[in-house]
Amino acid sequence: MAQKPHPSAPPARSRQIILERQPDESLAAWESTLVAIAQGGAATVTRQPDGSALICWPAGVAL
């Protein structure tokens, strides 16, 4: 008799979000925020050509 397949959870996926600098936010404050996120060690910060930043972190990690 054939065994029934066991249900499996989908693989965990990393998370990502795009952050944009606010019009009233200084460039120094924006850079400080991105540095603080990157120094936390859980996320990777990638600056985009349009001035935004892509923040990526592994699944299961809460920021």
C-alpha positions as a printed NumPy array, in Angstrom:
array([[ 0.   ,  0.   ,  0.   ],
       [ 1.366,  3.407, -0.961],
       [ 2.109,  5.907,  1.756],
       [ 0.341,  9.237,  1.732],
       [ 2.657, 12.178,  1.121],
       [ 3.325, 14.275,  4.188],
       [ 2.221, 17.875,  3.904],
       [ 5.157, 20.206,  3.917],
       [ 5.46 , 23.876,  4.643],
       [ 6.718, 26.081,  1.833],
       [10.352, 27.069,  2.191],
       [10.993, 30.202,  4.218],
       [11.622, 33.236,  2.057],
       [13.705, 36.229,  2.852],
       [11.94 , 39.531,  3.36 ],
       [12.609, 42.818,  1.662],
       [11.306, 46.339,  1.687],
       [12.193, 49.499, -0.188],
       [12.627, 52.621,  1.914],
       [12.478, 56.115,  0.466],
       [13.846, 59.267,  1.999],
       [11.11 , 61.649,  3.067],
       [11.111, 65.141,  1.536],
       [11.63 , 66.78 ,  4.939],
       [14.374, 64.314,  6.005],
       [17.931, 65.57 ,  5.78 ],
       [20.496, 63.575,  3.821],
       [22.528, 63.169,  7.034],
       [19.53 , 61.722,  8.89 ],
       [18.768, 59.378,  5.959],
       [22.34 , 58.083,  5.861],
       [22.355, 57.686,  9.645],
       [19.199, 55.569,  9.455],
       [20.645, 53.31 ,  6.749],
       [23.907, 52.877,  8.646],
       [22.012, 51.971, 11.831],
       [19.995, 49.335,  9.965],
       [23.116, 47.848,  8.372],
       [25.078, 47.827, 11.636],
       [22.32 , 45.819, 13.315],
       [23.697, 42.854, 11.38 ],
       [20.365, 41.199, 10.564],
       [19.662, 43.131,  7.379],
       [21.488, 44.06 ,  4.212],
       [21.101, 47.606,  2.923],
       [21.497, 48.245, -0.807],
       [21.296, 51.832, -1.98 ],
       [19.391, 52.214, -5.235],
       [20.232, 54.657, -8.056],
       [16.991, 56.585, -7.452],
       [18.019, 57.386, -3.85 ],
       [15.875, 54.731, -2.172],
       [17.287, 51.776, -0.26 ],
       [16.478, 48.067, -0.524],
       [16.491, 46.401,  2.9  ],
       [16.698, 42.569,  2.899],
       [16.691, 40.199,  5.846],
       [16.328, 36.42 ,  6.257],
       [13.   , 34.799,  7.021],
       [12.373, 34.322, 10.714],
       [14.35 , 37.408, 11.72 ],
       [12.321, 40.234, 13.234],
       [13.67 , 43.716, 12.723]])
